């Protein structure tokens, strides 16, 4: 089974949704047969790389909501994150443009490290309050997941993998994706938002069972017709049920 996840590294519910899916996969009997692929999505493509305001100010200005209300909402999100074992620090988060980070994940995915890189970026942003557009920060994070620091520097200092990122964004628009996280199972079923673990449990089982049934060959022999066939025990005539 293939699971594609459209997400952004500065989206609080993307990290929560990612963890809920992972918790569901931990108890899924066929988890070793699951392939997870992170797809690029930017909540704010026009965001500055170097923030000139704190997270509360940024959200207040972009959403048109008073700062005190933003702080209350942030506390609620921090609680939801804690419920799945994550630590968020809205007080010190550094909002930034994520295009370069998405390019880096595309490079990491080519080397089988895409999921590790996505996790490292989200942890760096939400828990460690790091600036994930900073080139030195990206190189350090990449080296921690096993990527060559020099090769990473070449990727992030150029426009490498930009086309791949834009392709994902185009796909999202074509599918009508309005927000993230957005999960697609076997390129057929979609699930939006940070759903409860129980929902992921149900979807995984449903999609797996359906895929298993689709892999079975369907007989085209007309019902009631007679056909002849041979086995290792001999040959005979059979009527199709």
DOVO-86741 format. One record per atom (N, C-alpha, C, O, CB): y, x, z. Coordinates in pm, whole numbers, padded with zeros to 5 digits, always signed. Glycine has a CB too. Layout:
% residues N
YXZ/...
//
This chain:
% residues 241
-00120+00084+00000/+00000+00000+00000/+00125+00088+00000/+00131+00190+00068/+00001-00095+00122/+00222+00046-00076/+00348+00119-00083/+00458+00037-00018/+00474-00082-00045/+00385+00152-00229/+00535+00103+00069/+00648+00038+00134/+00774+00116+00100/+00785+00234+00132/+00628+00029+00289/+00868+00049+00035/+00996+00111+00002/+01101+00054+00098/+01107-00066+00123/+01036+00084-00148/+01184+00144+00151/+01285+00102+00249/+01422+00144+00201/+01453+00263+00196/+01255+00163+00388/+01505+00046+00167/+01645+00076+00135/+01721+00081+00268/+01719-00016+00345/+01707-00031+00036/+01789+00192+00294/+01858+00207+00421/+01970+00310+00409/+01979+00384+00311/+01760+00247+00533/+02055+00312+00511/+02161+00412+00519/+02151+00477+00657/+02115+00412+00755/+02303+00348+00495/+02184+00604+00663/+02166+00681+00787/+02267+00647+00895/+02250+00688+01009/+02173+00827+00757/+02372+00574+00861/+02472+00533+00959/+02459+00384+00991/+02548+00326+01054/+02613+00564+00909/+02351+00323+00948/+02325+00181+00975/+02241+00169+01102/+02125+00210+01102/+02252+00113+00854/+02296+00114+01211/+02221+00108+01337/+02092+00028+01330/+01993+00063+01394/+02308+00050+01444/+02093-00079+01251/+01972-00161+01242/+01867-00098+01150/+01749-00133+01157/+02008-00300+01192/+01909-00006+01064/+01812+00065+00980/+01720+00152+01065/+01599+00156+01042/+01884+00151+00874/+01778+00221+01162/+01698+00307+01250/+01608+00221+01338/+01492+00255+01360/+01789+00397+01336/+01662+00111+01389/+01582+00020+01471/+01469-00041+01389/+01355-00047+01434/+01672-00092+01531/+01501-00085+01267/+01398-00142+01180/+01292-00041+01142/+01174-00074+01135/+01462-00198+01056/+01335+00081+01118/+01241+00190+01086/+01142+00209+01201/+01022+00222+01179/+01317+00322+01058/+01194+00211+01324/+01107+00233+01439/+01012+00115+01461/+00896+00136+01499/+01190+00257+01564/+01059-00007+01438/+00972-00123+01455/+00858-00121+01353/+00744-00154+01387/+01054-00252+01441/+00889-00083+01230/+00784-00072+01129/+00683+00034+01170/+00562+00014+01158/+00844-00038+00991/+00731+00148+01219/+00643+00256+01262/+00553+00212+01377/+00435+00248+01382/+00725+00377+01303/+00607+00134+01469/+00526+00084+01580/+00418-00010+01529/+00307-00011+01582/+00614+00012+01683/+00450-00088+01428/+00351-00177+01368/+00243-00097+01296/+00125-00129+01304/+00419-00275+01272/+00285+00007+01224/+00189+00090+01151/+00093+00163+01245/-00021+00190+01208/+00263+00191+01065/+00139+00194+01365/+00054+00264+01461/-00071+00185+01495/-00175+00243+01525/+00132+00294+01587/-00062+00053+01492/-00176-00031+01526/-00243-00093+01404/-00337-00171+01417/-00132-00141+01621/-00194-00059+01285/-00251-00114+01161/-00375-00033+01122/-00369+00090+01113/-00145-00112+01046/-00485-00102+01100/-00613-00036+01076/-00612+00055+00954/-00685+00155+00950/-00721-00138+01060/-00531+00023+00853/-00531+00099+00729/-00404+00182+00712/-00358+00206+00600/-00547+00004+00611/-00348+00226+00825/-00221+00300+00822/-00228+00427+00739/-00127+00471+00684/-00177+00334+00962/-00345+00488+00730/-00358+00612+00653/-00351+00588+00502/-00342+00682+00424/-00488+00682+00687/-00356+00462+00463/-00348+00427+00321/-00212+00371+00284/-00195+00309+00179/-00457+00327+00286/-00114+00392+00372/+00022+00343+00349/+00111+00458+00303/+00109+00567+00361/+00079+00277+00477/+00189+00434+00200/+00289+00531+00153/+00427+00469+00177/+00457+00360+00128/+00268+00567+00001/+00511+00541+00252/+00646+00493+00283/+00747+00578+00207/+00742+00701+00212/+00674+00498+00436/+00836+00513+00137/+00940+00583+00060/+01078+00531+00097/+01103+00410+00093/+00915+00568-00092/+01167+00623+00133/+01303+00583+00165/+01389+00580+00040/+01389+00674-00040/+01363+00679+00269/+01462+00471+00024/+01549+00451-00091/+01694+00454-00045/+01726+00414+00067/+01515+00317-00165/+01781+00501-00132/+01922+00522-00096/+02005+00395-00104/+01996+00317-00198/+01982+00627-00185/+02088+00377-00001/+02184+00266+00004/+02303+00313+00087/+02284+00372+00193/+02119+00135+00064/+02423+00289+00040/+02542+00327+00115/+02621+00204+00157/+02663+00125+00073/+02630+00421+00033/+02639+00189+00286/+02717+00077+00337/+02864+00092+00300/+02933-00007+00274/+02702+00067+00489/+02911+00217+00298/+03051+00243+00264/+03059+00365+00173/+03079+00477+00221/+03137+00264+00392/+03043+00345+00043/+03048+00459-00051/+03181+00531-00052/+03189+00646-00095/+03017+00410-00191/+03287+00466-00004/+03421+00525-00005/+03458+00592+00127/+03572+00635+00144/+03523+00420-00039/+03364+00600+00219/+03393+00661+00349/+03430+00808+00333/+03378+00877+00245/+03272+00646+00443/+03518+00855+00419/+03557+00996+00418/+03445+01080+00478/+03370+01033+00564/+03690+01017+00497/+03434+01206+00432/+03331+01294+00488/+03370+01342+00628/+03284+01358+00715/+03309+01414+00397/+03499+01364+00649/+03546+01409+00780/+03625+01295+00845/+03734+01260+00800/+03635+01538+00768/+03568+01237+00950/+03633+01121+01012/+03765+01157+01080/+03777+01260+01146/+03539+01057+01113/+03864+01069+01062/+03993+01090+01128/+04016+00982+01235/+04127+00964+01284/+04108+01088+01025/+03907+00913+01268/+03912+00811+01374/+03773+00799+01435/+03674+00833+01372/+03961+00674+01319/+03766+00749+01559/+03635+00735+01622/+03563+00612+01567/+03619+00535+01489/+03649+00724+01776/+03438+00595+01608/+03356+00488+01552/+03415+00350+01579/+03413+00263+01492/+03215+00496+01609/+03467+00330+01698/+03524+00200+01732/+03645+00168+01644/+03660+00056+01596/+03564+00196+01880/+03729+00268+01623/+03847+00249+01539/+03806+00221+01395/+03863+00134+01328/+03938+00372+01545/+03707+00297+01347/+03660+00278+01209/+03606+00137+01189/+03644+00069+01093/+03550+00382+01175/+03519+00091+01279/+03459-00042+01266/+03565-00151+01281/+03560-00252+01211/+03349-00061+01370/+03659-00130+01371/+03765-00229+01391/+03850-00243+01265/+03885-00354+01225/+03854-00189+01509/+03882-00130+01203/+03966-00132+01083/+03893-00190+00962/+03952-00264+00884/+04014+00008+01051/+03765-00157+00947/+03691-00204+00830/+03641-00347+00845/+03627-00419+00746/+03573-00112+00804/+03614-00389+00967/+03561-00525+00989/+03669-00624+01030/+03647-00745+01026/+03454-00521+01096/+03787-00572+01069/+03893-00662+01111/+03866-00728+01244/+03906-00842+01268/+03914-00767+01008/+03797-00655+01332/+03761-00707+01465/+03827-00621+01572/+03833-00499+01557/+03605-00708+01483/+03878-00680+01679/+03941-00602+01786/+03847-00498+01844/+03726-00520+01853/+03989-00695+01896/+03902-00385+01885/+03821-00275+01936/+03736-00318+02056/+03619-00279+02065/+03910-00158+01974/+03791-00396+02147/+03714-00437+02264/+03592-00519+02225/+03486-00507+02287/+03802-00518+02359/+03606-00601+02122/+03491-00679+02074/+03389-00588+02008/+03269-00609+02022/+03537-00788+01976/+03437-00486+01935/+03348-00388+01874/+03268-00315+01982/+03148-00291+01965/+03429-00286+01789/+03333-00280+02091/+03264-00209+02200/+03156-00296+02263/+03049-00247+02297/+03365-00165+02307/+03185-00425+02279/+03086-00516+02335/+02965-00528+02241/+02850-00526+02286/+03148-00654+02360/+02992-00541+02113/+02884-00550+02014/+02801-00422+02013/+02679-00426+02001/+02941-00578+01874/+02868-00309+02027/+02800-00179+02026/+02706-00166+02145/+02597-00111+02132/+02902-00065+02027/+02748-00217+02259/+02663-00212+02378/+02536-00293+02357/+02428-00254+02402/+02740-00263+02501/+02550-00406+02291/+02433-00489+02262/+02336-00417+02168/+02214-00424+02185/+02477-00623+02201/+02393-00348+02069/+02309-00274+01975/+02241-00157+02045/+02124-00127+02019/+02393-00223+01855/+02314-00089+02135/+02254+00021+02211/+02135-00029+02292/+02035+00041+02305/+02359+00085+02305/+02146-00150+02347/+02035-00209+02422/+01916-00237+02331/+01802-00209+02369/+02081-00339+02491/+01941-00291+02213/+01831-00317+02119/+01763-00188+02077/+01641-00184+02060/+01884-00392+01996/+01843-00083+02060/+01786+00047+02023/+01699+00101+02136/+01591+00154+02113/+01899+00148+01989/+01748+00086+02258/+01672+00135+02374/+01538+00062+02387/+01439+00120+02432/+01754+00117+02503/+01536-00064+02348/+01411-00143+02357/+01300-00087+02270/+01182-00113+02295/+01439-00288+02317/+01336-00009+02166/+01233+00051+02079/+01229+00203+02097/+01175+00275+02013/+01259+00016+01932/+01288+00250+02209/+01278+00392+02242/+01383+00482+02179/+01366+00603+02176/+01147+00441+02202/+01492+00424+02129/+01598+00503+02066/+01721+00510+02156/+01747+00419+02235/+01635+00443+01930/+01795+00618+02144/+01917+00636+02221/+02037+00644+02128/+02044+00733+02043/+01909+00763+02309/+02130+00550+02144/+02251+00547+02063/+02372+00585+02149/+02380+00547+02266/+02271+00407+01998/+02466+00659+02091/+02589+00696+02160/+02708+00659+02072/+02763+00745+02003/+02590+00847+02195/+02748+00533+02074/+02861+00490+01992/+02991+00559+02030/+03079+00577+01946/+02878+00340+02003/+03003+00599+02156/+03126+00663+02203/+03156+00792+02127/+03273+00828+02108/+03117+00692+02352/+03051+00861+02083/+03071+00993+02022/+03021+01002+01878/+03026+01110+01819/+03003+01097+02104/+02974+00893+01820/+02926+00896+01681/+03039+00934+01586/+03155+00899+01608/+02868+00758+01641/+03003+01006+01480/+03101+01049+01381/+03068+00985+01245/+02984+01034+01170/+03102+01204+01369/+03135+00876+01217/+03109+00807+01091/+03150+00896+00975/+03249+00970+00983/+03185+00672+01084/+03074+00889+00866/+03100+00977+00752/+03041+00921+00624/+02971+00820+00627/+03044+01116+00780/+03068+00987+00514/+03007+00952+00386/+02865+01008+00382/+02843+01123+00421/+03093+01005+00267/+02769+00929+00337/+02628+00970+00344/+02568+01010+00209/+02447+01030+00200/+02548+00859+00403/+02650+01020+00106/+02595+01048-00028/+02519+01181-00031/+02410+01188-00087/+02707+01049-00132/+02576+01286+00026/+02509+01416+00026/+02380+01411+00106/+02280+01471+00067/+02603+01524+00083/+02381+01340+00218/+02260+01326+00299/+02151+01255+00220/+02033+01291+00230/+02290+01249+00429/+02188+01154+00142/+02089+01085+00059/+02033+01179-00048/+01913+01175-00078/+02152+00961-00007/+02117+01262-00105/+02069+01359-00204/+01969+01454-00140/+01868+01490-00201/+02187+01438-00266/+01997+01495-00017/+01908+01587+00053/+01772+01524+00078/+01669+01591+00066/+01971+01631+00186/+01770+01396+00113/+01642+01328+00136/+01562+01319+00006/+01439+01328+00009/+01666+01186+00193/+01630+01301-00106/+01560+01299-00235/+01493+01433-00262/+01380+01439-00309/+01657+01263-00349/+01563+01541-00231/+01505+01674-00248/+01387+01692-00153/+01282+01743-00192/+01612+01783-00223/+01405+01651-00028/+01298+01664+00071/+01175+01583+00031/+01062+01627+00051/+01348+01618+00208/+01197+01465-00027/+01085+01380-00068/+01000+01447-00175/+00879+01431-00179/+01136+01245-00119/+01065+01523-00262/+00992+01595-00367/+00896+01696-00307/+00796+01732-00370/+01089+01666-00462/+00925+01741-00186/+00842+01839-00118/+00756+01775-00008/+00699+01845+00075/+00928+01949-00058/+00749+01642-00010/+00667+01572+00088/+00729+01562+00226/+00659+01537+00324/+00536+01639+00100/+00861+01580+00236/+00929+01581+00365/+01038+01473+00374/+01123+01477+00463/+00991+01718+00391/+01034+01377+00284/+01139+01276+00280/+01151+01196+00408/+01261+01177+00459/+01114+01183+00166/+01039+01148+00461/+01042+01068+00583/+01089+01150+00702/+01164+01101+00786/+00904+01010+00611/+01046+01276+00708/+01088+01363+00817/+01238+01387+00813/+01305+01390+00916/+01014+01496+00811/+01291+01405+00691/+01433+01431+00676/+01515+01309+00713/+01620+01320+00777/+01466+01476+00533/+01468+01191+00673/+01539+01067+00707/+01543+01048+00859/+01646+01010+00914/+01471+00946+00640/+01433+01074+00924/+01428+01063+01071/+01524+01162+01136/+01595+01127+01230/+01285+01087+01122/+01526+01285+01086/+01614+01387+01143/+01761+01349+01129/+01840+01371+01221/+01588+01523+01075/+01797+01291+01015/+01935+01251+00992/+01977+01136+01083/+02087+01137+01139/+01954+01211+00846/+01890+01038+01098/+01923+00925+01184/+01935+00967+01330/+02026+00923+01401/+01818+00816+01169/+01844+01052+01374/+01850+01101+01512/+01977+01183+01533/+02042+01172+01637/+01725+01186+01545/+02010+01265+01435/+02130+01349+01446/+02255+01262+01456/+02346+01293+01533/+02140+01444+01324/+02260+01155+01379/+02379+01069+01379/+02388+00983+01504/+02491+00985+01573/+02379+00980+01255/+02283+00908+01534/+02290+00810+01642/+02272+00869+01782/+02333+00822+01878/+02186+00706+01620/+02190+00972+01793/+02159+01027+01926/+02239+01153+01958/+02289+01168+02069/+02012+01057+01936/+02249+01242+01859/+02315+01370+01885/+02462+01373+01842/+02531+01473+01863/+02241+01480+01814/+02509+01265+01782/+02650+01254+01741/+02694+01367+01650/+02806+01417+01662/+02740+01250+01863/+02606+01408+01559/+02639+01514+01466/+02703+01458+01339/+02680+01343+01303/+02515+01595+01431/+02783+01542+01273/+02848+01503+01148/+02751+01531+01034/+02735+01646+00993/+02984+01579+01127/+02686+01428+00983/+02576+01450+00888/+02624+01466+00744/+02544+01458+00651/+02479+01335+00895/+02754+01489+00725/+02804+01530+00594/+02836+01680+00593/+02858+01739+00488/+02929+01448+00557/+02838+01739+00711/+02869+01882+00724/+02754+01964+00666/+02638+01945+00703/+02894+01920+00872/+02786+02056+00577/+02682+02131+00506/+02598+02218+00599/+02476+02227+00582/+02745+02217+00401/+02660+02281+00695/+02585+02365+00787/+02491+02281+00873/+02378+02321+00901/+02680+02446+00877/+02539+02164+00913/+02454+02072+00991/+02334+02027+00908/+02222+02023+00959/+02536+01949+01037/+02358+01994+00784/+02248+01950+00697/+02146+02061+00676/+02026+02036+00676/+02302+01903+00562/+02193+02183+00658/+02102+02295+00640/+02017+02318+00765/+01897+02345+00756/+02180+02422+00606/+02079+02307+00880/+02006+02327+01006/+01902+02218+01026/+01788+02248+01065/+02103+02329+01124/+01939+02094+01002/+01844+01983+01016/+01727+01999+00918/+01612+01976+00954/+01915+01849+00992/+01759+02040+00795/+01655+02056+00693/+01558+02167+00729/+01438+02155+00707/+01718+02085+00558/+01610+02274+00785/+01523+02386+00822/+01429+02346+00936/+01317+02396+00945/+01606+02508+00864/+01474+02255+01021/+01391+02209+01133/+01274+02123+01087/+01174+02112+01157/+01475+02130+01231/+01286+02063+00969/+01174+01984+00917/+01091+02065+00817/+01001+02011+00751/+01226+01855+00850/+01121+02192+00807/+01037+02280+00724/+01088+02309+00586/+01011+02358+00502/+00907+02222+00712/+01215+02282+00557/+01271+02311+00425/+01341+02446+00426/+01394+02489+00528/+01369+02201+00382/+01340+02511+00311/+01403+02641+00297/+01555+02625+00301/+01613+02552+00221/+01359+02710+00166/+01619+02693+00396/+01762+02676+00418/+01845+02716+00296/+01944+02651+00264/+01807+02757+00539/+01803+02823+00228/+01877+02869+00111/+01867+02768-00003/+01967+02739-00069/+01823+03005+00064/+01747+02714-00026/+01730+02614-00131/+01808+02486-00100/+01863+02422-00189/+01581+02581-00150/+01810+02451+00028/+01885+02333+00070/+02033+02352+00042/+02101+02260-00003/+01861+02305+00220/+02084+02472+00069/+02225+02502+00045/+02260+02484-00102/+02368+02434-00135/+02259+02646+00090/+02169+02523-00190/+02193+02507-00334/+02197+02361-00373/+02275+02321-00460/+02085+02579-00414/+02112+02280-00309/+02109+02137-00340/+02237+02068-00296/+02299+01996-00374/+01988+02070-00273/+02277+02091-00172/+02391+02016-00118/+02526+02066-00170/+02625+01994-00165/+02391+02023+00033/+02529+02189-00220/+02655+02242-00273/+02675+02206-00420/+02781+02233-00477/+02659+02393-00257/+02575+02146-00479/+02586+02101-00618/+02576+01949-00621/+02593+01883-00519/+02475+02166-00708/+02550+01895-00737/+02535+01750-00748/+02389+01711-00770/+02359+01605-00825/+02622+01696-00862/+02300+01798-00727/+02156+01775-00746/+02112+01644-00682/+02155+01609-00572/+02075+01891-00688/+02026+01572-00752/+01964+01448-00707/+02063+01331-00697/+02029+01225-00644/+01899+01470-00574/+02184+01350-00746/+02281+01240-00746/+02232+01124-00831/+02249+01007-00795/+02418+01288-00797/+02169+01157-00943/+02118+01052-01032/+02010+00970-00962/+02003+00848-00982/+02061+01114-01160/+01927+01034-00882/+01821+00962-00810/+01881+00866-00708/+01834+00753-00693/+01727+01062-00739/+01984+00911-00638/+02050+00826-00539/+02113+00705-00608/+02099+00592-00562/+02157+00906-00461/+02182+00730-00717/+02248+00621-00789/+02146+00524-00849/+02172+00404-00859/+02337+00678-00901/+02030+00576-00887/+01925+00489-00940/+01879+00390-00832/+01860+00272-00861/+01805+00572-00991/+01861+00439-00709/+01821+00351-00599/+01928+00245-00574/+01897+00128-00552/+01796+00432-00471/+02053+00288-00577/+02163+00194-00554/+02168+00088-00664/+02196-00029-00637/+02296+00270-00547/+02141+00130-00786/+02137+00035-00898/+02022-00064-00879/+02038-00184-00903/+02122+00109-01033/+01907-00014-00838/+01792-00101-00812/+01826-00207-00709/+01792-00325-00724/+01672-00018-00764/+01894-00163-00603/+01932-00256-00496/+02021-00367-00551/+02003-00484-00517/+02003-00181-00382/+02117-00331-00634/+02205-00431-00693/+02127-00527-00782/+02151-00648-00781/+02317-00364-00774/+02034-00471-00860/+01954-00554-00951/+01869-00655-00873/+01847-00766-00919/+01863-00466-01038/+01822-00615-00755/+01739-00703-00673/+01822-00798-00588/+01769-00888-00524/+01649-00620-00583/+01953-00777-00588/+02039-00864-00510/+02043-00831-00363/+02071-00917-00280/+01995-01004-00526/+02016-00705-00330/+02019-00662-00190/+02163-00668-00139/+02253-00609-00198/+01959-00518-00173/+02183-00740-00030/+02317-00756+00026/+02336-00675+00154/+02449-00654+00198/+02345-00904+00055/+02227-00630+00213/+02236-00553+00337/+02108-00479+00364/+02005-00505+00301/+02270-00644+00453/+02113-00388+00458/+01998-00306+00493/+01976-00309+00644/+02069-00334+00720/+02019-00160+00444/+01849-00283+00688/+01736-00235+00609/+01676-00345+00521/+01682-00463+00553/+01630-00179+00701/+01618-00301+00411/+01555-00391+00316/+01420-00329+00278/+01415-00220+00221/+01645-00415+00189/+01313-00399+00309/+01177-00347+00289/+01111-00418+00170/+01118-00541+00158/+01092-00365+00418/+01046-00340+00084/+00971-00397-00028/+00827-00347-00019/+00801-00227-00014/+01036-00357-00165/+00734-00441-00018/+00593-00410-00004/+00522-00426-00139/+00524-00533-00200/+00527-00500+00103/+00461-00318-00183/+00384-00317-00310/+00466-00370-00428/+00412-00434-00518/+00258-00401-00294/+00596-00343-00425/+00687-00382-00533/+00680-00532-00562/+00707-00576-00674/+00654-00304-00659/+00645-00610-00459/+00623-00753-00482/+00687-00841-00375/+00741-00947-00407/+00476-00782-00489/+00680-00798-00250/+00731-00879-00140/+00845-00808-00068/+00841-00687-00048/+00618-00911-00041/+00946-00885-00031/+01064-00827+00035/+01080-00882+00176/+01047-00997+00205/+01191-00854-00047/+01130-00796+00263/+01159-00834+00401/+01291-00768+00438/+01306-00646+00426/+01043-00791+00499/+01387-00847+00483/+01518-00791+00514/+01544-00792+00664/+01500-00881+00736/+01628-00868+00441/+01618-00691+00709/+01657-00684+00849/+01556-00614+00938/+01443-00588+00898/+01681-00820+00900/+01601-00585+01061/+01515-00520+01161/+01431-00626+01230/+01461-00668+01341/+01600-00440+01265/+01327-00668+01163/+01242-00776+01212/+01160-00732+01334/+01139-00612+01353/+01150-00824+01101/+01114-00827+01417/+01028-00793+01530/+00897-00729+01482/+00854-00752+01369/+00997-00919+01615/+00836-00651+01567/+00711-00584+01532/+00606-00685+01487/+00529-00657+01395/+00658-00505+01652/+00603-00802+01550/+00504-00903+01516/+00517-00949+01371/+00418-00981+01306/+00516-01022+01610/+00639-00951+01321/+00659-00990+01181/+00603-00883+01089/+00536-00913+00990/+00810-01013+01152/+00630-00756+01123/+00574-00647+01043/+00422-00650+01047/+00357-00626+00945/+00627-00511+01093/+00364-00679+01164/+00218-00689+01177/+00163-00791+01079/+00066-00764+01008/+00178-00726+01321/+00226-00907+01076/+00180-01016+00990/+00194-00981+00842/+00103-01005+00763/+00257-01144+01021/+00307-00923+00805/+00332-00888+00665/+00235-00781+00618/+00180-00791+00508/+00478-00840+00646/+00213-00679+00699/+00121-00571+00661/-00019-00627+00633/-00082-00592+00534/+00114-00464+00772/-00065-00714+00722/-00200-00770+00707/-00207-00860+00583/-00304-00855+00508/-00240-00849+00833/-00105-00942+00564/-00104-01035+00450/-00102-00960+00317/-00180-00991+00227/+00017-01128+00458/-00013-00862+00306/-00001-00788+00181/-00127-00706+00154/-00172-00696+00040/+00122-00696+00184/-00184-00649+00260/-00306-00568+00244/-00422-00654+00194/-00493-00616+00101/-00344-00500+00377/-00441-00771+00257/-00552-00859+00218/-00534-00909+00076/-00631-00918+00000/-00563-00977+00314/-00411-00942+00038/-00387-00990-00098/-00412-00880-00201/-00470-00905-00307/-00244-01041-00112/-00368-00757-00168/-00390-00646-00260/-00540-00620-00277/-00586-00586-00386/-00319-00520-00209/-00614-00636-00169/-00758-00616-00177/-00823-00720-00266/-00915-00687-00342/-00820-00621-00037/-00777-00843-00259/-00832-00949-00343/-00795-00927-00490/-00875-00954-00579/-00783-01086-00296/-00673-00879-00513/-00629-00858-00651/-00706-00747-00719/-00717-00744-00842/-00481-00826-00655/-00761-00655-00640/-00837-00544-00697/-00978-00585-00739/-01047-00509-00807/-00845-00431-00598/-01019-00706-00699/-01151-00753-00739/-01146-00805-00883/-01050-00873-00921/-01203-00863-00642/-01246-00774-00960/-01251-00822-01098/-01280-00972-01100/-01363-01021-01025/-01358-00745-01178/-01211-01043-01187/-01232-01187-01203/-01321-01211-01327/-01293-01161-01436/-01096-01263-01217/-01427-01286-01307/-01519-01315-01417/-01454-01410-01518/-01394-01510-01481/-01649-01376-01364/-01469-01376-01646/-01417-01460-01755/-01528-01540-01822/-01504-01612-01919/-01345-01375-01858/-01651-01525-01771/-01762-01601-01828/-01740-01751-01802/-01711-01788-01688/-01898-01554-01768/-01753-01837-01902/-01737-01982-01882/-01841-02034-01784/-01957-01994-01787/-01749-02057-02017/-01797-02124-01695/-01891-02181-01598/-01997-02264-01670/-01968-02339-01763/-01817-02268-01495/-02120-02248-01625/-02232-02321-01685/-02294-02250-01803/-02400-02291-01851/-02187-02455-01727/-02228-02145-01851/-02283-02073-01966/-02398-01983-01921/-02405-01942-01805/-02174-01990-02035/-02486-01954-02015/-02599-01867-01985/-02576-01730-02047/-02526-01719-02159/-02731-01929-02036/-02612-01628-01973/-02597-01493-02023/-02718-01411-01983/-02788-01447-01889/-02467-01428-01971/-02741-01304-02053/-02856-01218-02023/-02806-01084-01973/-02708-01030-02024/-02946-01200-02148/-02875-01031-01874/-02835-00902-01819/-02958-00831-01764/-03064-00891-01745/-02728-00920-01707/-02942-00703-01741/-03052-00621-01689/-03010-00548-01562/-02895-00506-01548/-03098-00520-01795/-03104-00534-01471/-03084-00454-01351/-03195-00350-01346/-03275-00341-01439/-03083-00542-01221/-03199-00272-01240/-03306-00172-01228/-03441-00236-01203/-03545-00169-01205/-03274-00074-01116/-03439-00371-01179/-03565-00441-01155/-03615-00514-01279/-03726-00567-01281/-03548-00540-01041/-03533-00515-01383/-03576-00580-01507/-03463-00662-01568/-03349-00658-01521/-03696-00670-01480/-03495-00736-01675/-03396-00816-01747/-03425-00965-01729/-03540-01007-01718/-03394-00779-01896/-03315-01046-01727/-03334-01188-01710/-03215-01264-01765/-03117-01206-01811/-03356-01223-01562/-03226-01398-01760/-03117-01484-01806/-03053-01548-01684/-03123-01590-01592/-03169-01592-01907/-02919-01557-01682/-02847-01609-01566/-02747-01715-01613/-02684-01700-01717/-02774-01495-01490/-02735-01822-01535/-02634-01923-01562/-02511-01897-01474/-02523-01884-01352/-02692-02065-01537/-02395-01892-01536/-02270-01862-01463/-02233-01979-01375/-02226-02093-01421/-02153-01830-01561/-02208-01952-01248/-02170-02058-01153/-02021-02086-01163/-01970-02172-01091/-02206-02018-01009/
//
